[in-house]
Amino acid sequence: MIDSLRLQNFRSYSDSSFEFDKGVNIVIGPNASGKTNLLEGILLLSSGKSFRAKDIELIEFAKNWARLDGHFGANARAIKIVGGNDRPNKTFDINDKPFMRLSLDKTIPTVLFEPNHLQLIPRGPDFRRDYFDDILERTHAGYKTLSVNYRRALAQRNALLKQSPSYAKKQLFAWNIRLSELGAQIAQKRQQIVDDINKTIGKNYSKIANKRSKVELVYDSPFDMQSYSSRLLTKLEASSATDFDRGFTVYGPHREDFMFYLNKQPAQSVASRGEIRSLLIALKIFELGLLEKTRGSKPIFLLDDVFSELDGARRHHLVDHLKGHQTIITTTDADSVLEHFSDNHCLISLSPEAIG
């Protein structure tokens, strides 16, 4: 739970401080008043990274540093970003102890729901891979390192594919083995989270949509999970000529997808806007539960202007799952949110003139 936050030279904030209630906090303000920047600051302190920008872009224009300070119960946390080039120096401080990066156990479980997430189904597979990989990084120790190692091996193999085949083929086999071993671990972790999601998403979706529906998430891979490593290795060897022609690796988890099915039909083809929103709410409910289970505490729930994207029934179902979670909601339309929290909320009002 976050109690207070101070933002200095961060985005649109020169020096501003905020205090939060342990329950529902509603941040109201017009566009360009800094609402999303405020949530971004909370997420940065919690997880160590922004959800939408590089570190250099977080520093206020014409300044060369930014600092964020927050109190999370008995813990004091700070981040300082010093710019000057495309790779600024970012340092962390937790209870006066310095760190260069935050390992999973030093992060604070936080779930973000923002408008771009509503594009999860319509957009391409890279968006879905990033989305589910991010959940795995925040819930499974070692997954981030696994992903980094896989991307490095993939970059090495792709670099060889841009060389002469007569020169590169001798080195290719070692990278094929490395890629197939790491790829199998990634694919199996992805399949595990898909299996977990499928245990509850259908029931939650049916409640939110107020109709009985069959919902399934499928990890779309050409390989069986039990023999993934050996089958990927065989495919990498067999497709090397094609890979040399194209200059990149065609097979592996970096090319695989997550597919939603609604009543046995691809949701990408048949789901309405309302059905997509119901799917995303059901997915966020799962994410809240998963973080609580794996991290041992209720996550902070950040909702960036999504109430305006939901009708009354879907807002009601989402609100039901906010109980017990510290929640910070941003909105330009106060009435659409306040009607659900008339008795118990903290109101934070922003305006462009108030920032600075």
C-alpha positions, 0 to 999 in steps of 0.5 A: 500500500502506498501512503504518500508520493513526491514527484520532482522533475518527473514528467509534468511535475516539477515538485508535487506531493500526494497522499493516498487512502488505503481504500479507493482513491479517485484522481480527477482532472482534465486531459493533460493534467498529469493523471497518467503521469501520477500512476506512472510514478507509482508504478515506477516506484513499485516495479522499477520501470515505466509502462510506456517510456524509456527512462530518459523520457521520464525527466521533465523537459529542460531538466537533467534529473528526476526523483520520486519518493514514496512511503509504502507502510513502514518502507521508504523508497526512492528512485533518482534518474540522472540524464545527459544522454540516451542511457541515463543513470537510474538508482534505487533506494529502499530504507536508505539502502542503495540498489542499482536494480530491483529484483522481484522480491524488492518490487511491490505487487501492482496491477495496471489497467489502462486503455491500451490493454483493451487492444490486447485481442485486436492487436498483433501477437507481439502485443500479447506476448509482451503482455503475458511475459510481463505478468510472468516476470512479475510473478515468477522469479527467474523468468525475466533473466530467462527472457533476457538470455533467450533474446541474447541467444536469438540475437546471436543466431540472427546475426549469424543468419546475416553472414555467408552460410558457408561461414555461419553454418558451423557455428549455428548448431550451438545456437540452435541448441541454446535457443531450443533449451531456453525456448522450451522453458519460456513456452512451458511457463507460458503454457502454465499461466494459460492453464491457470487462467483457463481455470477461472476466466470462463466463470468470471467472464460469464458473471461480468457479461451476464450470460453463460459463455465458454471462454478459452485462452490457447497458447498457439505453438506448433510444438508439444510442450512435453517435447518442445526443446527437441522439436524446436531443435529439429525445426531450427535445423530443418529450416536453416536454409529458409532462415538464411534467406530471410535473415532471421529465425522463423521458429521459437517462442518469439513468434508464437501467440496467445489466442482467445476463443469465445464459444469456440470461435476466435475472439479476434474475429467474433467478439464485440467491443463489450465482449472484449471489455468483459474479457479484459476485466476477467483477465485483470481479476485473474492478475490480481489474484495471481499476484496476491497468491505468488507475492503474499499480499494484495496488490495495488490496483491502478486504473487509468481512465478505463471507467469511461470505456465500460458500461454500468454493468461492467463497472459494477462487476469491476468495483466488486473486485476492488474490495480489500485492494488499495485502488487508484482510479483516474478519470475526466468524468467524476460522475461515472466513478463517484456513483460507485464510491459515494461513501468511501473514497479519497478524492484527488483533484488535478488541474494543469495550473496546479502542476509545477 
